[in-house]
């Protein structure tokens, strides 16, 4: 935008008005920015800044990775705009799916259906729904997104914590004051509810359903947008996109800098992540004729999984390729260990993690509600020698079987994303 452009006759530039809003939160300033078009121009400029993260010196630079980077950025823009519209009024909340298979970020879990909605810490809400057959779910009351620095988690319930009626229905009250039955306490700084649904059996499990209302506000429409509020919504949407792109780029840069061949970092809890999740993150680098064999004890966990991500810190294509394996899908060897093979080509084993041609990427594993936290080990071998590095009784997966597996994955993701 033109920095000399006058906004609403104040004589201030767009950057100065933005600074004033951040310092003083003056509604009249925001209204002037919106009416003059400066707020929209600021939003567009912020998206342009987000594009700069794709071009930094430390960012992946190959043609294929650059193309993936811009596809990633389009997904972030889609999510940011969707949130701006869907989260506009915390008095009339609704759940918005983010991330998903087309808008990926933050090494999202291939087994999760993510739902978010915006709330107010000084209000009360009711979530109603049906349990479905999904393996588990986790409902969290949060300050916000960790990449924005809003990393406090205030309360959480899993599926097993909730009383469910015989017909599968349930009701949860969110309020500052304690409530009988299913209850999530609201902290004054609470701004979001986030739900992770965990799918273990992709062939049979059906998603839970969730609906939310502010108690006492049922049946009322959202307020029409006012200029000041709309300016803030535009600012928040742009900030979310730009900050998300920059934050996760830095994470990958640090992971790549600390990479040690033949090792995998131990799983641990991360600030801003759910309290019951342990994440392991590391880098793999494989030549075209190499593969990596990862070996681990099976954790004593209600849920665990391994998956691959690219250097933009987003999951690889888990619908059309086998880029993830969870505890229900995994083949466990006769000695009780889990072994998977990260490879560019199909090695004909059950636990193949497909790199989708990425010579470098990220391996991530999760242990959720786990009593143990085993340390995986890894070794790089020539692709032609993969079978020599596995137990002799490792099953053979032929091409037809693999295609059937992928077909079922495609059906599951399509079914999953019709919900929420």
Phi, psi and omega in degrees: 000162178279115184294343180271358182297134182271134182251111173062022176078012182278342184084000181265146174283168179300316180297322180292320178296321179296318178296319179298320179297317181294326183276322189242345180052046184275116180301326181293328177291315178299319179298319179294320179297320180292313185295327182276347185092356181295322181298320178292318179297321177299318178301313180296321178296323179294322175296323177297320176298322178300322178298333178297333179292338178285340187251005181296158183300326183274351182285155177304137188239359179291158179305317181295317181290325178297317178297318177297324180298317180286329173295319175302315181295321177300321177296319178297317180298317178301315180293318181297317179291318179300319177293320181302321179282312185288333183259016189294333186223106180289351175277342176229071187280157171208154184278139181237133182279120181193123355282178173209194188290345178251343178235091189252143176192158172065030180052050181299153187279128179298338182267000187257144161253118185259133175231139178228150167210156181265140179224177174243138180290344181260010179245178176234146185224160176230125172258127173239156181179189176233142189295324185064195180241011178304145187305313181195167170211159181229122178252125183236142168262122191230158171287321181166210183269133185297327182291344175267003181086001180264077195252014180274136172251129188258327183197157182206149172225139171258172182302323181289345180275350191256135173284125183242135179290162179304331180275005178090359181276157177209163177219135179232131176259135175246119184199163177288323180270142182300144183229142178293151180084207180290122186216137172241120180289140178257121173282149178304332182267005180294134181230347183217153163246129178239138180235130171249121171260130183256115176263126180253311177260099185292341183280328191237335188287139177248144184294150167287160178244140182226136172227149183223141174223151169280127182295129182093352181244014182299139175081359180265142178282160174294155178291142173299144182293135174261155184306314182297314181295323180293324177298318179295320178299316178298317179299314183294322179296313179296318180298319181299315181295309185293316182291320178299313180300315182290319184297309184286333172300319180294321177302311181297319179302317180291321177298316180295322181292330183263007184298132175235115183305139175081009179232158174229130182295147178291155178285144178206167177277143178247142175301130182095338175278167180296147184297332186265010182246133172247127183249138168244128182231132175202175183255145167242147173223119185226130171291169184299332183256018183244162175216161178240130175258121179252133184232138181206148164294153178279124181289153172274083190223149173291336179207139171206155183196156172237145178206168176248147176228161177269185184280003170264007177064040173232151182298149171289174186293093184278348178279319188254356177220158176272083181254004179213152177217126177253178186297333177280325182280338190289143166272126178258128184291165185297340177271007176087003181261154172264129175230134173233159181240119174269119186206155179281334178241160181288116178276002178074030178240155183300316187264055175275132170251112187279121180285350184056029178088000180280112179292336176227141179191197183239140170254133180228140174226154183228134169243119186240135184050054189251138176274338180232163181220072184296154180260111178292155173235157184219153173213144179264134179226165171292142182303322181294345183252013182302312183300327179294336182266005181242160176304148185298334183266016176299126183297157176260131176249116182272177186297318181295320179295320179296319180296323177294320177299314181294321178300319179291325176296316179301316180296320181297311183296320177298320179291318181299318188272007167280348184256144174083000000 
